[in-house]
Amino acid sequence: MTQASEAAEQSAAPIEPPSSPLSLAFSRRGRPTPFGAQTRKPPVMVVDAAREAFYSTHFPNSTAEQWTDWRWQIRNRLTSVAQISRVIALSPDELMALSAKGGRLPVAVTPYYLSLFAAQGPQSPLRRTMIPSMAEFTPSECEAADPLGEEDDSPVPGLVHRYPDRALFLATDFCSAYCRYCTRSRRVGKGPSRMPAAHVWEQALAYIARTPAIRDVIVSGGDPLTLSDRAIEHILSRLRAIPHVEVIRLGTKTPMVLPQRITPALVKILKRYHPLWMSVHCTHPDELTPESAQAFARLADAGIPLGSQTVLLSGVNDSPAAMVPLMRGLMKNRVRPYYLYQCDQVRGAGHFRAPLATGVEIIRSLRGHTSGYAVPQLVVDLPGGGGKAPVLPEYLAGVSGDDLVFVNYEGRTFLSRDPATAALMRGHAEA
Ligand SMILES: *Cc1c(COP(=O)(O)O)cnc(C)c1O
């Protein structure tokens, strides 16, 4: 973290850490055991035993109060070769990439998230998404800094208005952890602080207020949940005051990389602005921990409909072995899988881009084999601002007389009588 952002962070309104060191302890199973806490009830956050061991080893003298404090997690993000190599043995390739100056995207990982892959090798899924490799520096054909053409659909800075009835409000360029395949690497992590200049928000809010067609606002970034409670409440209350804004959505990776942020105080704020939806960026079943489960439970208990967005990543989650448990695990946490994206053609992320056909096969491995609620929609966000295009495996195989021919999830053939549609399809086939 730069000195400027460190300063900005410290000057932000502080969140009080949970009362005294004696007021809570953590059992091995991650269940909080309050003692001596008759008076004040601190925001109890679970700490998994594996995490406890990790923090004790790599952050000596730190306390459970600190581990469970999201500001401590942000302040102690690992950002440099020196910091990261103290915790994991870097491969020569990772070492070279981390040492290279002028990388496209800064490096930052919260202690919590690093602990999820610290014991795993350089090719392990979460490690590949966070620790740069030299492949990042070899852009391939068709890659662009702004592959979705968001800047062309941006009427004011920090706002993308592509679809008629919804707008994307990029409220901050800061994330607690930077994904190496970030579609907004052109802007994230560049500024000196989490808060953009006041006039940026004002312009975006004014645009939304004077555009009655916008009924759904997606607050994203960066990660908007890295903002302070006060800043989040400011944005939400301003949006809620606009009569035509029916729905507010938050786009975030916080429950996966910084679950400590989902405090009772934050949740209390969020639930004042219903209907409020949340889309959570999830990558791999290794992210599903007691900590993230607690974050999801708090959000779901507050009545916030939770959806997931996952990027299909080569060597990370591009197999049913990763994706099936991820989607089932999300559903168990009351998160409805929403989108599975093909990785955008963003500069330096070519090594993460899996073929669309792999995505189709993953959807096939889910559909029929597990709960329909656990099947996300596979989409390609079209280069140049075309928007999201859904892609489905084909189950309708053809026509036979007045019947439609279907092949089910097991590969068996079934007929369904539908003369009108059969005639239409024959017409298409002849045309
Ligand atoms: C994805 C996206 C949205 C929201 O799309 P939904 O399909 O409604 O989730 C809105 N604006 C932009 C620019 C987007 O990329």
The ligand as an SDF file (V2000), in Angstrom:
LIG
                    3D

 15 15  0  0  0  0  0  0  0  0999 V2000
  -23.3710   -6.6870  -16.4470 C   0  0  0  0  0  0  0  0  0  0  0  0
  -23.7310   -5.2850  -16.5760 C   0  0  0  0  0  0  0  0  0  0  0  0
  -24.9550   -4.8170  -16.0760 C   0  0  0  0  0  0  0  0  0  0  0  0
  -25.9550   -5.7050  -15.3950 C   0  0  0  0  0  0  0  0  0  0  0  0
  -26.4000   -6.7270  -16.2010 O   0  0  0  0  0  0  0  0  0  0  0  0
  -27.4750   -7.7790  -15.6480 P   0  0  0  0  0  0  0  0  0  0  0  0
  -27.5970   -8.7670  -16.7560 O   0  0  0  0  0  0  0  0  0  0  0  0
  -28.7420   -7.0090  -15.4150 O   0  0  0  0  0  0  0  0  0  0  0  0
  -26.9450   -8.3450  -14.3840 O   0  0  0  0  0  0  0  0  0  0  0  0
  -25.2500   -3.4810  -16.2470 C   0  0  0  0  0  0  0  0  0  0  0  0
  -24.3870   -2.6560  -16.8630 N   0  0  0  0  0  0  0  0  0  0  0  0
  -23.2180   -3.0770  -17.3610 C   0  0  0  0  0  0  0  0  0  0  0  0
  -22.3340   -2.1120  -18.0550 C   0  0  0  0  0  0  0  0  0  0  0  0
  -22.8420   -4.4100  -17.2300 C   0  0  0  0  0  0  0  0  0  0  0  0
  -21.6670   -4.8220  -17.6980 O   0  0  0  0  0  0  0  0  0  0  0  0
  1  2  1  0
  2  3  1  0
  2 14  2  0
  3  4  1  0
  3 10  2  0
  4  5  1  0
  5  6  1  0
  6  7  2  0
  6  8  1  0
  6  9  1  0
 10 11  1  0
 11 12  2  0
 12 13  1  0
 12 14  1  0
 14 15  1  0
M  END
$$$$
